Amino acid sequence: MFTIEHEFDATVITLVDDGEGEAGVRLQEDVTISAFAECVTVVQYDARTDREQTVTLSMAQLRDLAAALDLPEGVYKLETRG
């Protein structure tokens, strides 16, 4: 399950681990993804440290991640055309 909210400076997507179709699997904490004009942040609560952990991706890193999801194992460098 997920939610999408459009705020003043970002689009915020929250991924909720509802365990659908995964009997007996330990559920993970919600993940909040905030997309800003210059970066994307991924935030998740860590019960072990009792803190939220944040990862910030540049737009180039996000582009590379999106491309990597559809590629086989290897080393790649994306080039822009134009």
C-alpha positions as CSV (number, residue, x, y, z in Angstrom):
1,M,0.0,0.0,0.0
2,F,1.2,3.6,-0.6
3,T,0.1,7.2,-0.4
4,I,1.0,10.1,-2.6
5,E,0.8,13.7,-1.4
6,H,1.7,16.9,-3.3
7,E,3.1,19.5,-1.0
8,F,4.4,23.0,-1.7
9,D,8.0,22.0,-2.5
10,A,7.8,18.2,-2.9
11,T,5.9,15.2,-3.8
12,V,5.8,12.8,-0.9
13,I,5.2,9.1,-1.4
14,T,4.9,6.8,1.7
15,L,5.3,3.0,1.2
16,V,3.5,1.0,3.9
17,D,4.6,-2.6,4.4
18,D,1.2,-4.2,5.0
19,G,2.6,-7.8,4.5
20,E,0.1,-8.5,1.7
21,G,0.8,-12.0,0.3
22,E,3.7,-12.6,2.7
23,A,2.5,-14.8,5.6
24,G,4.9,-15.0,8.5
25,V,7.3,-12.3,7.1
26,R,8.3,-9.6,9.6
27,L,6.9,-6.2,8.4
28,Q,9.3,-3.3,7.8
29,E,8.8,0.3,8.9
30,D,7.1,2.7,6.5
31,V,9.4,4.3,3.9
32,T,8.8,8.0,3.0
33,I,10.2,9.3,-0.3
34,S,10.2,13.0,-0.9
35,A,10.9,14.3,-4.4
36,F,12.2,17.8,-4.5
37,A,13.5,19.8,-7.6
38,E,17.1,19.1,-6.8
39,C,17.1,15.8,-4.9
40,V,15.1,12.8,-3.6
41,T,15.2,11.7,0.1
42,V,14.3,8.3,1.4
43,V,13.5,8.1,5.1
44,Q,12.8,5.1,7.3
45,Y,12.6,4.7,11.1
46,D,15.3,2.3,12.5
47,A,14.0,0.6,15.7
48,R,17.5,-0.6,16.6
49,T,18.8,3.0,16.9
50,D,15.4,4.6,17.7
51,R,16.2,7.2,14.9
52,E,15.1,7.9,11.4
53,Q,17.7,7.1,8.7
54,T,17.8,9.4,5.7
55,V,19.4,8.7,2.3
56,T,19.6,11.6,-0.2
57,L,19.9,10.9,-3.9
58,S,20.8,13.5,-6.5
59,M,18.7,13.6,-9.6
60,A,21.5,11.9,-11.5
61,Q,21.7,9.1,-9.0
62,L,17.9,8.7,-9.2
63,R,18.1,8.5,-13.0
64,D,20.8,5.8,-12.7
65,L,18.8,3.8,-10.2
66,A,15.7,3.9,-12.5
67,A,17.9,2.6,-15.4
68,A,19.6,0.0,-13.2
69,L,16.3,-1.7,-12.3
70,D,16.0,-2.9,-15.9
71,L,19.6,-3.9,-16.7
72,P,21.6,-7.1,-16.1
73,E,24.6,-7.3,-13.9
74,G,27.5,-5.1,-15.0
75,V,29.0,-1.6,-14.9
76,Y,27.3,1.2,-16.8
77,K,27.5,4.9,-17.4
78,L,24.4,6.7,-18.8
79,E,25.0,9.4,-21.4
80,T,22.6,12.1,-22.3
81,R,21.8,12.7,-25.9
82,G,21.2,16.1,-27.4
